[in-house]
């Protein structure tokens, strides 16, 4: 069941946070930066994973630590410049990444997941293109899927969990 909220996703009570990134992302902007600052081991493990596996757009990667569970959805092209700025997202990549997230939710028996408006910030997609994909791949789940439609720093959302 999908619930849309406003608030600070970092204050979620959901078991996992899923967010969009690019393969080999530097986690240097937006939610990725906030997650890197809060979970430095996750960012380090992601870099190691990328060097070992060379993931492609459309894939997903699960990280779990004592602090929480993060799912990196590779919704964007890898960086095309030396500064490491991620490329743009596509609806195809988003769809594949959400399908992979669905498999992770099932395989890991996750009981709730929170997402921002993936691929609409740095990724450059319109929310009107992304929202139906989330409905398609996650809408029939019997667990809370909390979509943070509006970011309000420091505000705890009414997630209903």
Secondary structure, 3 states (H helix, E strand, C coil): CEEEEEECHHHCCCCEEEEEEECCCCCCCHHHHHHHHHCHHHHHHHHHHHHHHCCCCCCEEEEEECCEEEEEEEEECCCCCCCCCCCCECHHHHHHHHHHHHHHHHHHCCCEEEEECCCCCCCCCCHHHHHHHHHHHHCCCCCEEEEEEEECCCCCCCCCC
